[in-house]
Amino acid sequence: MSACSSRAWGLLVTEADLKSRVKTYVSERLKALSVSKRQDVSWIITPVTPPNVPFEMSHAKSWQDVRLDYQSILETRYNANPVVRLTLTDTKGIKRVTGMQVKIQAMAMVWMTKNPINAGEVLKSSQLKLVPTDISRQLDMAMSEAVTSNALNQYEARVMIGAGQLLDFRKVRKIPDIQQNAAIKLIIEASPGVEVGISGIALQNGSIGETIRVRRDRDNHSKRYLSGTVIDKHRVRVHP
């Protein structure tokens, strides 16, 4: 926080004063929106020089005499380049309104391809490397080091990915625990507290915890299907 300048006839509001306060506001909003809780991201907040500074608050001797009110899109949702509107009100109720653009950078280590990867190919750590990248505009898409090298083989390329491309979750997909048309075991409640397992076929891809369509193995000529929850790589608990 910069030191504020005051004179006998009023508070002089400087560029450093406003930038410091807006930076604090943006940091608090990122926490409120939960985006700054990501352990794989380092945040850099850079307010752009506001217009018409410095200026004087005639009826304020210090910042204790000024009420600050902020408005921005960050009140409701994340944005990498928000405009922050700042209203300063002195003890006499006289207002001064200003605003500034803010550049938000979310720096993370993101996986990049060393070599081309074909569609359907399982990811391997030997094919990838981590590079520092600003992911402020693709927070939910970038495939960062949060996906560890040991976990890469749980994913496959959704499309052909050229060498030197950053990975995001639009280009890859998690390999399903159960694949469509795979032979599976259907777990069915025969009576209260009693379950039986019968042979079945998965009609959809599915990962543990997801609900998919299945059918009994013997119903191979029937259009009738059941639904159930994937409980491991070979079993689906059929819904009653």
Secondary structure, DSSP 8 states (H G I E B T S, - for coil): ----EEETTEEEE-HHHHHHHHHHHHHHHHHHTTGGG-TT-EEEEEE---SS-SEEETT-SSGGG-EEEEE-GGGTS--SS-EEEEEEE-TT--EEEEEEEEEEEEEEEEEEESS-B-TT-B--GGGEEEEEEE-TT-TTTB-BTTS-GGGGGGEEESS-B-TT-B-BTTTEEE--SB-TT-EEEEEEEEETTEEEEEEEEESS-B-TT-EEEEEEGGGTT----EEEEE-SSSEEEE--
